[in-house]
């Protein structure tokens, strides 16, 4: 094996190389931290996707005519479908960070209306078991709150629930979702679903019609919850970024100190390279290849260990409680790569400068 091979260095310095790779592996703490910090917002992803594709309309007691006019107008050209819904119930799930998140829940006035909603959102459900008074939950939500088929909820147990409902069906939706069916009288609330338009285009279409209502506009049009949720969790991301930078600096200083001890013993080696006329470019290339190889090996095996750890954590601890950590989160990956860059780049620069000053005359 050639001395200028990066593998030659690792072979000749096995123990030190393993120690340095273990220190680089600590940067995976940034990735795990990213999964943890973004988990509460991640819990809302399914709900945000649903709300992106429907618009809520609420009637004021002062303007029933405007409400009826708007619902009629949005359906004229066949671009949308309207489902009138009942009063909002509120029910929360327990997050992995210990606090509870809650949402306003859809109460459908008939099984047929709920079926229309499910078909629109691509939700699979056993409608044969549903009736007025039914509650439908995602399996994750049910595990999170310790509910089973046949369990009942009412306003005596939960002050945010109006009426009495029985859990009749579980869905396999990827998130915390819950729906109610009640044949209550009109509540002045409706969902507008796009037949031919979705997302922001749907909201713009409805809002444009809303602006045409004559007189005082006491009809309220609500966009999805995405913007509201993202604003609420923005502080989490800011704190996470500050922690990433602080941890990266600590790891960079620690790992650089460890490399100082290793490379002090190699100064004679690099002094010989310079004395026999090896170009600086080749010396720098050798050093960079050694560090990058150490880094790549650490990241490769670190990824395997991390995924196994996440799998065991999810399946043995979190899933039974209706909680989870995703295996991949883009924000967490970006910040781990940032941490790795803060560690490796200064290390390459400082060690290269030091080794290139090594002089054979000093030995």
N, C-alpha and C positions, 0 to 999 in steps of 0.2 A: 504493500500500500504506500503511495507517495506521501512524503511529509507535508506537501501542500494540500493534501486532501483534508476536507473538514472531518471526515470520518476517522482519519488518523489521529487527530487531536482528541476526539471523544474516546477512541480506543485506549489511548495512552493516559487518559484522565477520567476513568470511568466514574469513580466515587464523586469527584468534584462536579463532573458533568451532570450526574443524577441529582445532586444537591441543587445545582443551579436550575435544572428543569423543574424541580419541585417548587422552587421559589417563583418561577415564571407561572407555574400552575395556579398559584394563589390569585392570579388575575381573573380566574374563573369566578372568584367571589363577586366580582363586578357583574358578571352575567347573571348569577343566581340572584343577586340583589336587585337587578333589573327586572327579573321575572316576578319577584316578590312585590316590588314597589308598583309595578304596572298592573298587578293582578286585580285590584279593585276596579280600575277602569276597564280592564279586559273583561270583567264579569258583565259589563254593559254592552259588549259588542253585538250580541244577538238582538238585544232590545233596540239598539241604535239602528241596526240594519232594517228592522221592521218599521221603526218610526220614520226612517228616511223615505219610505215608500207609502206613507199615508199621511193625511192631514186631519187634525182634530178641529172640529167646529163646535162652539158652545153658544147657546142662545141666552141672551140676557132677558130677564123678566120684562124689560122695557121695550123689547123689539122682537116680537114673535114673527112679524111680517118679513122683516129683513132676513131672518134665519130661514124661513120657508122659501123665500125668493132665491137665496143663495143655493140651497140644496136643489131646487128645480133647475137653476141655470147651469150648474156644473154637470148635470146629466143630459142636457139637451143634445150635445153633439156626440155622445157615446164615448167620450174620452175617460169618463170616470164612473164609478159605481159608489153609491152611498149606503152605508149601514148605520142605522140609528142605534146608539148604545145606551146603557143605563148609567147609574151613578158610579163614580169611581171608588173602588175599594183600594186600600193601601196595605201592602204586606212586604216584609223585608227578608233578606237572607243575611247570613253571617259570613263576613268576609274573612280571608285568611289573615288579615291584619288585626282582627279582633272586634272591629266596629261593625255596625249593621247598615246595609244599604237598602233603601226601600223605593218603590215605584208606584205610580198610579196605574191601576190595573183595568183592563177592559172588561166590562160586564155586558155580554151580548143578550139581546132580548129574545132570542130563539136559537135553537140548534142549527137551523138553516142559515141564519146570519153568521154564526160561528164557522160553519162549514164554508161559506163564501170567503171569509177571512182566511181560513186555512188554505184553501185552494189558491188564493192570491199570493200568500206568503210561502207556499210550498211546505206546509206543515202536515205531517202524516198523523192521523188520529183515528181512533175507533169511535165513530159517531153513533154507533148502535147503542152504546151504553149511556148516552147523554140525554138529559132532560132538564127542565127548569129546576134550579137548585143544585145543578152539578158544578163541581170545581175541577179544573184541569190543570195539572202541573207538569213541568218537565221533571224527569227523573232526578236530575241534579238538585233541583229545588226541594223536592220531596225528601231526599236524603239529608239535605242541609238542615231542614226543619224537623226531621224525624217523623214525617208523615207516611202513612200507608193507605192503600185503597180502602175506602169505607170510613176513614176518619172524617170528623165533622168540624167545621169552624163556624162561629157565629159572633154577634156583637157582644155577647156576654163574656166570651173568652178574649176577644180581640176588639178593642174599641174602634179600630180603623176599618172593620168589616161591617157592612150593612146587610142584614138578613142572615139566613142560615144556609150553609152549603155543605155538600158531601163530596169528598174526593173520589171521583168515579173513573178517571182515566189518567195515565201517565204518558207523556210524550218523550221522545228521545232527542229533543232540541238541544243544541249546543249552547246552553246558557240557562239563566234563571228566569223562567217564564211561568206565568200563572194566569188563568182566565176563569171567568164566572159566567153562568147562564142563569138569567132570571127574567120571568115574564112580567116584570114591573111595568108600570105605565110610563109614558113618554117622559124623558128627563131633560130634553132640550140639548142633547149631545149627539154628535154624529162623527163617523169616520168616513173620509173621502178616499177611496182607493182608485188608483190610476189604472184604467183599462189599456190605454195606449201611451200614457206618459207616466214617468216615475221620478223620484228624487226631487231635486231642486226645481225641475221643470214643472212638476205637479204642484208644488207649493206656489210657484210664481203664477201659475194659471188660476189657482183658487184665490190667491191674494188680489190678482187683477180684477176678478169678478167682485170680490169683497169691496174693492174701492168704488164700485159703481152703485153700491147700496145708497139710496137717497136718505138724506137727513142724518141724524146722529147715529154713528155706527156702534151699536151695542151688541154686535155679533163678533165673537172673538175667534180668530183663526190662529192656531198654534202650529209652528213648524215642528220638526222632530226634536228629540232630546239631545242630539249629538253635540251641538255647540255648548249647551248648558253643562253637560257631563265633562266635556274636555276642559272647560274653564274651571270647574270644580277641582279637577285633579291636576291642574297645571302646577300647583305648588309642590305636589309630590314629585313631579319630574324635575323641578328646579332643585329641590333638596337632594334628589338622587344624583344629579349632575355635579353638585358641589362635593358630595361624598366621593364620587368617582375620581374627580381631580385630586382630592386630598389623598385618597388611597393610592392613586397612581404615583404621586410624588413620593410617598413613603416607600412603596415597593421599588421605585427607581433608585432611591438613595440606598436602600438596603441591598439590592442586587448589585449595584455598582460597587459598593464596599466589598461584597463577596468576590467580585471579579478582580478588584485591586490585589487581593491576596494571591489569587491564582496567577495573575499575569506579571506580578513582580518576579516570580520565578522564571518567567519566559523572556525577560528583557534581554538576557544573553543570547537567546535563540534569535530574536529579531535583530539584535546587533550584528550577529553573524550574517544574517540575510543581507543586511545593508553593506557589510564589509566585502562580501563577494559579488556585489553588484546587482542584486535582485532589484528590479524596478519598484519604486514606491507603489505604483498601481497594483502590482502583483501582491505586495505585502498587505495592502489594504483589502484587496480581494480575498486573500486567505482569511483575514480576520473577520470580514463581513460574512463570508460563507460559514465560518465556524459558529458565529452567533446566530445567524438565521437558521442553521440546521438545528441547533439546540432549541430555538424558539419553535420551529415547526414540529419537532418531535414532542415538545412539551404540550403544544396546542392539540396535536393529534391524540395523544394518549389522555390528555386532560378532557377532551370532548367525550371520549368513550367512557371514562370514569364518571363524568358529570351526567351523561345520559342514563347510565345504569343507576346512579344515585337518585335522579329524578323519577325514574320508573319505579323504584322501590318505595320512594316517599309517596308518590301518587297512589300506587296500588295498595300499599299497606296502611297508610295513614290518612291521606286526604280524600280519596274517592269514597271510602266508607262514610265520611262525614259530609259528603256533597260538596267538597272543595277540590281545587286542583291548581296545579301550576303548569302552564303550557311549556312544551319542550323548546319552542322557538318564539322569540320576540325580537323584532327588528331593532327596537330601541336598545334592548339589552346587548345585542350583538354589536351595534355601532359603538356603544360605550366600552365594551370589553376590548374591541380593536383599538379604540382611542387609548385605553389604559396600556395595552401592549406596546403601542407606538411610543407613549411617554416613557416607558421602561427601556425599550430597545434602541431607539434613535440616539438619545443622549449617551447611552452606553457605548454604541459604536463610535460616536464622535470623540468622546473623551479617551477611550482606550486606544483608538487609532493614533491620535495625537501623541499619546504617551509612548506607544511602541515605536513610532517613527523617530523619536528623539533618542532611542537607545544607541549608544556609541560603543564600539568594540574597545576603544581606548580606556573605557572605565573599568574594564575587566582585566 
